[in-house]
Amino acid sequence: MTNLDPVMSFGTVLDYKPWIKYGGAVFPVARKDHRPVFIWFVPDWLNVWGGGHYTLFRFANHFAGFNTRNIIFVYDNHRHTSAKQLQDELMAALPNCQLEVIIDPALLPSCAAAIATTWQSAYNVRAFEFADRKFYFMQDYESLFYAYGTTSMQANATYGFGFIGITGGGWLKQCYEAHGGRARNFFFAADRQIFYPLENGEAVREKVSRLFFYGRPSTERRCFDLGMAALNKISEKFPQVEIVIAGLDLEAHPPFPATLMGNLSLKETGDLYRTCDIGMAFSGTNLSYLPVELMASGVPVICNNGPQVEWHCRHGVNAYLADPVPQAMLEAFSALYHDRSLRQQLSDGGLATMAPLSWEQQMDGIYQYVMENLDSTVRDAREVPVA
């Protein structure tokens, strides 16, 4: 401890402070029109297609379809002198994008709803004085991202701020409500124009020749180390199976033969999945989108067990769940490799799970939930989308 810079030791600690300390104005900017305003407090992004960011943008743009004004406020901007680059990226990524990006907190108007999207942003939303209601769009139990200490406790504290919760899946709903709040969850869907099964009528091939692994070493909750240990065992026992790794560019090649695909676009991942016979993706916290998208592509899924994934993945029904141990993952792969009927069963189960789910349906439900929690003057005016 004597070697630590005492300023650095508290420089990252968040605190309760007034909105003007965040750079906000004493009064909100005058409204340009009378549409209800939703302000999404979103962190800066390097990849507009990132799962968490793209989900937020998709929901916000869906809200905009109901003749509401939706602002993406980048609360932690340090890179941009104008919002143009970020605005251009949204316009390119979202069909019929109606979102507007603001990076200066002093330019925010009053709003019907301010929406926190990360635990850090919740401190900004807590301080924001010009919102009729405040919501928490929670996609993961972020306090679990850190060793238990100041940061994890500060993340946990945000779940008790009294915001109305919107959660990705049932497990997060339970987590949020365990802190005394109330929430509605949405289910994970998949873009059916990108993620769909093979067109030959059979979801699984006769033999297993290609195994996909979601490898993202920069994201600890995706259990890259467990994957490497498990794949090493699989490679030793099944050297004839090609191992394909995508998710992030790796700095070094694994100690076993593997095809490294790096970071792919959404469309590229759909095309890749349909060439694979088994997909493997882990989640230490809330379920990632990878098992969902693999299911929608007709690919049998191997995942770790635990309540954070079992709200969607059911062992023997739509996935093969195993203990987070390399030997258990090897046994899971062996079971699927040797049993085509089991692969077909999981493929069929995954497709059946995903068939009734669409992003439009899920976003409609959340929009209605938000409107139900707003003042009646706002709710009554915005019940149907604009043609």
Solvent accessible surface area in square Angstrom, and as a share of the most:
residue,aa,sasa,rsa
1,M,187,0.84
2,T,136,0.79
3,N,149,0.76
4,L,103,0.51
5,D,73,0.38
6,P,99,0.62
7,V,92,0.53
8,M,130,0.58
9,S,66,0.43
10,F,131,0.55
11,G,55,0.53
12,T,110,0.64
13,V,65,0.38
14,L,56,0.28
15,D,97,0.50
16,Y,117,0.45
17,K,84,0.36
18,P,70,0.44
19,W,2,0.01
20,I,93,0.47
21,K,136,0.57
22,Y,48,0.18
23,G,42,0.40
24,G,10,0.09
25,A,31,0.24
26,V,98,0.57
27,F,158,0.66
28,P,45,0.29
29,V,58,0.34
30,A,86,0.66
31,R,95,0.34
32,K,169,0.71
33,D,50,0.26
34,H,181,0.81
35,R,77,0.28
36,P,11,0.07
37,V,0,0.00
38,F,0,0.00
39,I,0,0.00
40,W,1,0.00
41,F,0,0.00
42,V,0,0.00
43,P,25,0.16
44,D,31,0.16
45,W,7,0.02
46,L,157,0.78
47,N,61,0.31
48,V,15,0.09
49,W,100,0.35
50,G,22,0.22
51,G,37,0.35
52,G,34,0.33
53,H,34,0.15
54,Y,25,0.09
55,T,5,0.03
56,L,6,0.03
57,F,0,0.00
58,R,43,0.16
59,F,0,0.00
60,A,0,0.00
61,N,21,0.11
62,H,40,0.18
63,F,0,0.00
64,A,3,0.02
65,G,23,0.22
66,F,9,0.04
67,N,54,0.28
68,T,1,0.01
69,R,17,0.06
70,N,1,0.00
71,I,0,0.00
72,I,0,0.00
73,F,4,0.02
74,V,1,0.00
75,Y,38,0.15
76,D,49,0.25
77,N,36,0.18
78,H,171,0.76
79,R,122,0.45
80,H,21,0.09
81,T,147,0.85
82,S,62,0.40
83,A,22,0.17
84,K,137,0.58
85,Q,94,0.42
86,L,0,0.00
87,Q,42,0.19
88,D,67,0.35
89,E,47,0.21
90,L,0,0.00
91,M,101,0.45
92,A,91,0.70
93,A,7,0.05
94,L,9,0.05
95,P,102,0.64
96,N,133,0.68
97,C,14,0.08
98,Q,103,0.46
99,L,6,0.03
100,E,52,0.23
101,V,12,0.07
102,I,20,0.10
103,I,27,0.14
104,D,57,0.30
105,P,25,0.16
106,A,35,0.27
107,L,97,0.48
108,L,4,0.02
109,P,2,0.01
110,S,33,0.21
111,C,4,0.02
112,A,6,0.05
113,A,0,0.00
114,A,0,0.00
115,I,0,0.00
116,A,0,0.00
117,T,9,0.06
118,T,20,0.11
119,W,11,0.04
120,Q,63,0.28
121,S,0,0.00
122,A,0,0.00
123,Y,10,0.04
124,N,13,0.07
125,V,0,0.00
126,R,103,0.38
127,A,15,0.11
128,F,1,0.01
129,E,109,0.49
130,F,34,0.14
131,A,20,0.16
132,D,82,0.42
133,R,89,0.32
134,K,48,0.20
135,F,0,0.00
136,Y,2,0.01
137,F,0,0.00
138,M,3,0.01
139,Q,38,0.17
140,D,13,0.07
141,Y,34,0.13
142,E,27,0.12
143,S,5,0.03
144,L,95,0.47
145,F,63,0.26
146,Y,78,0.30
147,A,95,0.74
148,Y,176,0.67
149,G,25,0.24
150,T,72,0.42
151,T,53,0.31
152,S,3,0.02
153,M,97,0.43
154,Q,31,0.14
155,A,0,0.00
156,N,41,0.21
157,A,45,0.35
158,T,0,0.00
159,Y,2,0.01
160,G,52,0.50
161,F,40,0.17
162,G,65,0.62
163,F,11,0.05
164,I,15,0.08
165,G,0,0.00
166,I,0,0.00
167,T,0,0.00
168,G,0,0.00
169,G,0,0.00
170,G,22,0.21
171,W,34,0.12
172,L,0,0.00
173,K,59,0.25
174,Q,128,0.57
175,C,17,0.10
176,Y,0,0.00
177,E,66,0.30
178,A,88,0.68
179,H,64,0.29
180,G,71,0.68
181,G,23,0.23
182,R,132,0.48
183,A,11,0.09
184,R,99,0.36
185,N,28,0.15
186,F,2,0.01
187,F,90,0.38
188,F,7,0.03
189,A,1,0.01
190,A,7,0.06
191,D,43,0.22
192,R,132,0.48
193,Q,162,0.72
194,I,31,0.15
195,F,5,0.02
196,Y,76,0.29
197,P,42,0.27
198,L,49,0.24
199,E,158,0.71
200,N,111,0.57
201,G,75,0.72
202,E,90,0.40
203,A,19,0.14
204,V,8,0.05
205,R,84,0.30
206,E,121,0.54
207,K,153,0.65
208,V,8,0.04
209,S,64,0.42
210,R,49,0.18
211,L,0,0.00
212,F,3,0.01
213,F,0,0.00
214,Y,29,0.11
215,G,0,0.00
216,R,69,0.25
217,P,59,0.37
218,S,84,0.54
219,T,20,0.12
220,E,156,0.70
221,R,74,0.27
222,R,25,0.09
223,C,26,0.16
224,F,41,0.17
225,D,110,0.57
226,L,21,0.10
227,G,0,0.00
228,M,29,0.13
229,A,43,0.33
230,A,0,0.00
231,L,0,0.00
232,N,51,0.26
233,K,74,0.31
234,I,0,0.00
235,S,15,0.10
236,E,130,0.58
237,K,118,0.50
238,F,7,0.03
239,P,105,0.66
240,Q,109,0.48
241,V,9,0.05
242,E,69,0.31
243,I,4,0.02
244,V,0,0.00
245,I,2,0.01
246,A,4,0.03
247,G,10,0.09
248,L,47,0.23
249,D,108,0.56
250,L,33,0.16
251,E,185,0.83
252,A,76,0.59
253,H,110,0.49
254,P,13,0.08
255,P,116,0.73
256,F,13,0.05
257,P,110,0.69
258,A,20,0.15
259,T,46,0.27
260,L,67,0.33
261,M,74,0.33
262,G,6,0.05
263,N,81,0.42
264,L,41,0.20
265,S,45,0.29
266,L,37,0.18
267,K,133,0.56
268,E,89,0.40
269,T,23,0.13
270,G,0,0.00
271,D,63,0.33
272,L,11,0.05
273,Y,2,0.01
274,R,26,0.09
275,T,61,0.36
276,C,5,0.03
277,D,7,0.04
278,I,0,0.00
279,G,0,0.00
280,M,0,0.00
281,A,0,0.00
282,F,0,0.00
283,S,0,0.00
284,G,36,0.35
285,T,6,0.03
286,N,1,0.01
287,L,5,0.03
288,S,6,0.04
289,Y,34,0.13
290,L,23,0.11
291,P,0,0.00
292,V,0,0.00
293,E,22,0.10
294,L,0,0.00
295,M,2,0.01
296,A,10,0.08
297,S,4,0.02
298,G,2,0.02
299,V,6,0.04
300,P,3,0.02
301,V,0,0.00
302,I,0,0.00
303,C,0,0.00
304,N,7,0.04
305,N,49,0.25
306,G,16,0.15
307,P,90,0.57
308,Q,24,0.10
309,V,0,0.00
310,E,76,0.34
311,W,49,0.17
312,H,11,0.05
313,C,0,0.00
314,R,130,0.48
315,H,103,0.46
316,G,23,0.22
317,V,65,0.37
318,N,1,0.00
319,A,0,0.00
320,Y,47,0.18
321,L,16,0.08
322,A,10,0.08
323,D,76,0.39
324,P,82,0.52
325,V,74,0.43
326,P,36,0.23
327,Q,78,0.35
328,A,22,0.17
329,M,0,0.00
330,L,18,0.09
331,E,97,0.43
332,A,0,0.00
333,F,0,0.00
334,S,16,0.10
335,A,33,0.26
336,L,0,0.00
337,Y,52,0.20
338,H,132,0.59
339,D,55,0.29
340,R,93,0.34
341,S,81,0.52
342,L,34,0.17
343,R,4,0.01
344,Q,50,0.22
345,Q,92,0.41
346,L,1,0.01
347,S,1,0.01
348,D,70,0.36
349,G,14,0.13
350,G,1,0.01
351,L,48,0.24
352,A,68,0.52
353,T,28,0.16
354,M,10,0.05
355,A,65,0.51
356,P,86,0.54
357,L,25,0.12
358,S,27,0.17
359,W,15,0.05
360,E,102,0.46
361,Q,96,0.43
362,Q,21,0.09
363,M,8,0.04
364,D,58,0.30
365,G,14,0.13
366,I,2,0.01
367,Y,0,0.00
368,Q,67,0.30
369,Y,22,0.08
370,V,0,0.00
371,M,4,0.02
372,E,107,0.48
373,N,22,0.11
374,L,6,0.03
375,D,60,0.31
376,S,55,0.36
377,T,112,0.65
378,V,27,0.16
379,R,72,0.26
380,D,96,0.50
381,A,57,0.45
382,R,48,0.18
383,E,98,0.44
384,V,112,0.64
385,P,81,0.51
386,V,93,0.54
387,A,145,1.13
